[in-house]
């Protein structure tokens, strides 16, 4: 059974999170995707993995997501990255970190290198989507959509069975959080796993992430018939296998 915790960041902001505290252990930090939460299969799966493998664990819901406080429409990459930084300092502290970034979570994870560079020893990306706001949304908007979002401050995007409120401030903030032009010379193990049939994010984005890392032990795993979330038992077993290679 999952036991959620809450951290009050200020009078108005409360962040829901999952943790498994373990002194002097490496920590898995799971970062979920855009408009996702901790009620999915992956957070629970990786929490159980951490417990079985004597690892610490942290997963949080950014403000405006899940049961964390705040409105989704006022959030952005800068805010969510900052909340992640605060939670890592509070829970993980000085322990080593293996990031697992799901979709947007990879972007949030890459933003943490400027704060925790010496602690990061591994990175597992799942359907990674850094800079998706500009590259996969804004650049594909029609002139009419661009006018609408500038005028109203927000548009609703439909994708599959979901509706996403996308604000203009979110898009503009994304431009301040470019990560694909960075160079990281750190030696660590980094694996990008991407579904061959991902209809949300092209495989090219996982390849772009790997290019950032110049001295890392890199691995790209393309999952035949895999979707964007890779949450079925079959794909979770594959992710577990890749995670074991990172922590070995």
N, C-alpha and C positions, 0 to 999 in steps of 0.2 A: 504493500500500500504506500502510495506517495504521500509524503507529509510536507505541505507547503509552508513556507515562512514568508514574513513580510518585513521589509526594511523601510522605515520612515526616513525619507531623504530631506523633507522639510514639512511645513504645516500642511501643504496641499498634495505632496507627492509620496506615494507608497508603492514600493516595487515588490511584486510577488516573485519568489524564487524557490528553487530546490537545491539542497546541498547534502553533501556527505563529507563531514569534516574528518580529516585524518592528518595527524601531526607528522611533519617531516616526510610527506608523500608528494609524488607528482599529482597534479590536478587536471582533470578533464574539465574544460569550460565549454559548454554547449551554447551556441548562439543561434536562435531560431530566425526564421525568415519574415518577410514583409506581411503584416497582418496575421501572423501565426501566433501560437501561444505554447504553453507547456502541457496542454491536455492531449497532444498528439502522441504517436507511438515512439518517436525517436528519443525525446527526453527521458522517458521511463526506461527505455531499452539501454541507453547509455549510462543512466544512473545505476541500473542493476549490473552493468558491465564493470563500472568503477568499483562497486562493492565487492564483486567476485575477484577482482584483480588488485585489490588493496591500493586503490587510487582514491584521491579526493575528488569531489565533484561539485560543480556549480552550474546552474542554468537559471537565467532570469527572463522575465517578461518585461520588455521595454515599456515605458509609459505609453498609455493608449492601447496597449495590447493585453489580451486575456483579462486577468483580474487585477492587473496593476492600475493605479489611478491615472487620471489625465485623459484628454481627448486625443484620439488618433490624429485628428486633423491639425493639431498644434505641434505634433512631433516631427522630428527630422533626423537625418543621419548624425549630425553633430550632437544632438541631445541624447539619442540612443547610445552613441559611442561613449559619451561622458558617463551615462548611467552604468554602462558596462564597466568602465574604468573604476568607478566608485565601488561597485560590488566586488570586483576582483581585489581591490585594496582591502576591503572589509573581510572577505571570506578566505580568499586564497593567500593573501599577504605575500610572503617572500618565497613561497613554494614554486617549483617549476610548473609550467603550463603546457598542456596539449590542447589547442583549440579545435573544436569541431564547429564549422560554420555551414549552416544550411541556407542556401540561396543568398539572401541579403546578409545573413549571418557571417558569411565570408568577408564581406565588405566591412562590417563592424569589427571583425577579428583583425583584419589588416590594419585598421585604424589603431589597434592596441599596441602595435610594434613600437610606436614612439614612446610609450609609457613602460612597457614590460619586456623590452627587447632581450635583456639578459636572462629572463626567466622562461622565454618561449623555446621549447625543445621539439615541438611537433605541431603539425597542422593538417587536419583532414577537412577538405571542402566537399560539399554535397550539392551538386547543381548550382555551383557558385555564380553569383550575379553582382559583382562589383560594378559600380557606375551605371546600373541598369536604368536609373531615372532619366538620364540624358540619352543614353545610347539605345535603350529598348523602348522608351516611352516618348520623350520629347521629340527626338529626331524622327519619329514615325508619326507624330501628330500631323493632321492636316492643318492648313492655315486657319480654318474655321475653329478647330479645337484649340489652337494656340491663342487665338483671339478670345475665345470663351474663358479659358483658364486665367488669362491676364485680366479680363474684365470682372469675372466673378470670384477669382481667387481659388477656384476649385472646379474640377470636373469629376464625374463618376465614370470609371472605366469598368467594363464587364469583361471577365475572362473566365471561361468555363461557367461554373455555377456561382461564381463569386463576383461581387461588386466592390471595387476599390475606390475610395475617395482620394484623389490625387490633388494636392494643393500646389499652388505656384511657389509658395515659400519652401515647400519640400524639394521641388525641382531645383530651385536656386541654391538651396543649401547643399544639395548633392554636388553642385559644381565646385563648392569649396572643399570637398572631400575626395579629390581625385587620388586614386591609389595605383592605377595601372601604369603611371609614369615613374613610379618609385623604383629604386634599386636597393635590394636587401642582400647584403653579403654574408649574412649569418649562416652558420652551418647548423642545419636542422633537417629533420625528415618531413617532407611535405607531399601529400597525396591528394590529388583531385579526382573525385569520382563523379561521373556525369552520365545520365541516362541517354541512350542512343535516340530514344523517342521523346525526349524532353521538349514539350511544346511551348514552354515559357522562356527558357534561356538556351541559346545555342552552345554547343560544346566548346566553341572557340573561346568562350569566357574563362573556362577552366585552363585552357592553354595560355591565355593572357596572364593569368595569375602565376602560373609556373615560371613564366619569363621574368617576372620581378626578382625571383630568387636566383642569385648567381652562383652560390656555393653550396646550395642545399642538395640533399639526396632526394631527387624528384621522381614522382610517379604519376602517370595519367591512366586512369581506369575507365574505359568506356563500357557501360553496361548494356549489353545487347537486349533490346526490347524494354529497357528501363525508362521510367517516367521521370518527372521533375522531383517528386518528393522521395522516391526510393524508400517507402515506408512499409512495404509488404514484408512478411517474415523472411522470404527468400532474399530480398535486397538487404534487409537488416543483418542477416548472417554474412553477406558479402562485406558490408561496412565493418562488421566486427573483425573479420579476417584482416582487412586493411588497417584497422586501428591497432591490432596486435602487432603488425609489422612496424608500425610507427613507435610503439612503446617498447619493442624488443631491443 
